[in-house]
Amino acid sequence: MQQNLIFQFPLYWYSSPSLLKKWIDEVIIYGWAYGSKGKRIFYNRKLGLAISAGVKKGEFTSMGKNKHTLTQMLTPFKSLCA
């Protein structure tokens, strides 16, 4: 049985809010969630991100104001389930 992981948050300064970052840092720890002796609890799960950015869609392109796509900005979240 595969369980999915979904985060919903507003994009603050190209990242998640500090409280979500703190949760990730304190819950997804080495030796428990990952690492040579970790359980790899998020390994191979599907990750869903529901994000509000407060900008026009075109701003997250290589030619837009941010010079990167939203997918590129959110690459670190992909690593949680790798």
C-alpha positions in Angstrom: 0.0 0.0 0.0 1.5 3.3 -1.1 0.8 6.4 0.8 1.2 9.8 -0.7 2.8 12.9 0.9 1.1 16.3 0.2 2.2 19.7 1.3 0.1 22.8 0.9 1.7 26.2 1.5 2.2 29.7 0.2 5.5 30.3 -1.4 7.6 32.7 0.7 10.9 33.9 -0.7 11.1 30.9 -3.0 10.6 28.3 -0.3 8.1 27.0 2.2 7.1 29.0 5.3 9.5 28.7 8.2 7.1 26.5 10.3 6.9 23.8 7.5 10.7 24.0 7.2 11.1 23.5 11.0 8.7 20.5 10.8 10.7 18.9 8.0 14.0 19.6 9.9 12.6 18.1 13.2 10.6 15.2 11.9 12.4 13.9 8.8 15.7 13.2 10.6 18.8 11.2 9.7 18.7 7.7 11.1 14.9 7.6 11.2 13.5 8.8 7.9 16.6 8.4 5.9 20.3 7.4 6.1 22.1 4.0 6.2 20.0 2.9 9.2 16.9 4.9 8.5 13.6 3.4 7.6 13.3 5.5 4.4 9.7 6.2 5.2 9.1 8.6 2.3 11.1 6.5 -0.3 9.3 6.0 -3.6 6.1 7.8 -2.5 4.3 10.3 -4.6 4.8 13.9 -3.5 2.1 16.5 -4.1 2.6 20.2 -3.7 -0.3 22.6 -3.5 1.2 26.0 -3.6 0.0 29.6 -3.9 2.6 32.1 -5.1 0.7 35.3 -5.5 2.2 36.1 -8.9 1.3 35.7 -12.6 2.1 32.3 -14.0 4.5 33.8 -16.6 6.8 35.1 -13.9 8.0 31.5 -13.2 9.7 30.8 -16.5 13.2 31.1 -17.7 12.3 34.4 -19.4 10.1 35.7 -16.6 10.9 37.9 -13.6 12.2 35.0 -11.5 14.3 33.4 -14.3 13.4 29.9 -13.1 10.4 27.7 -13.4 8.3 26.9 -10.4 9.4 23.2 -10.8 13.0 24.3 -10.6 12.3 26.3 -7.5 10.7 23.3 -5.8 13.4 20.8 -6.7 14.5 20.3 -3.0 11.0 18.9 -2.2 11.5 16.1 -4.7 14.5 14.9 -2.7 12.2 14.0 0.2 10.8 11.0 -1.7 13.9 10.0 -3.6 
